[in-house]
Amino acid sequence: MGTFVDQLLLQFGDPTHLVQLLAPPDDPDHTRLRGLVEAVYDMPFATLHAIRDVQVRRTEFQRPLFPPGRLTGTWQQTIPSYTRSDISLEQQPFAPLWLDILATLDLTLVLEVDPGEVESILNREVADFDTLAEFRARFRFIDLDAFMAKHQLTTVDDLKEAYHYLITEIHLRAPGPFNADNPANHYHFPLEVILLMREVIDVTEALRAVKLARTAGERVNIYRPDINTAEVRTPYAPVLIFPEAALNGLPFTAAALQAFFAAEHVLSLFVTPL
């Protein structure tokens, strides 16, 4: 392990420096943390307005992660009767994947949640159609040809006489004005962050390491598939850290690298140790 990684391990031994890395003072919108939250949580019915009260609950340095391996084989028995069994055995491989830092953050998210409350439900009969085209326009979700073939209907009159057709309209209640200072809109979320540090910029190696860590974490860790108003995509939010000086002489810019990794739900940062 080189000087760069060693320096950062000692630096991030102080949780304050870790908070400053992920939520720097010059980023009041918490762009970095937002990306990490979105990497872990899916919130289809909520809008994230702000992140407050960023706390480091715990940190663990040089955490080994053992991706599970698999062995398969066949066991055959001929006496007293022939049987055959397929056997699958999972074992821990010898070499672990090392997570430079595993940090658990506690965040307060200011969320505008759509509760999906129903304002009204209206059932009405549809009988005022004179052509099959009109029926299709009213019931776009029905495969009319298949429906008529299944019920042996051939004309629009047959269709009218066969059944009564109802449409149900559900109107959702419009939410009231959003108040970011209302404690009811403050949700507490844990965020597991893994930091992988690299002395040099090797895009392929770094991305492979992140994906291996993320996949292995999903297989070996027990995590809740949902929490509060969100669904959990993966247990870890990955962060790659490179030396800022390593950008010199490369054929790509820091912005290009960050955009590439961001598309893979990875936060990449270029830093100089203090």
ABEGO torsion letter per residue (X at the ends): XBAAAAAAAAAAABAAAAAAAABBAABAAGAAAAAAAAAABBBAABBBABBBGBBBABBBBGBBBBBBBBBBBBBBBAOABBBBBBBBBBBBBABBBBBABBBBBBBBBBBBBBAGBBABBBBBBBABBABAAAAAAABAABBAAAAAAAAGBABAAAAAAABBBBBBBBBBBBBBBBBAABAAABBBBBBBBBBBBBABBBAAAAAAAAAAAAAAAAAABBBBABBEABBBABABBBBBBBBAAAABGBABBAAAAAAAAAAAGBBBBBBBBX
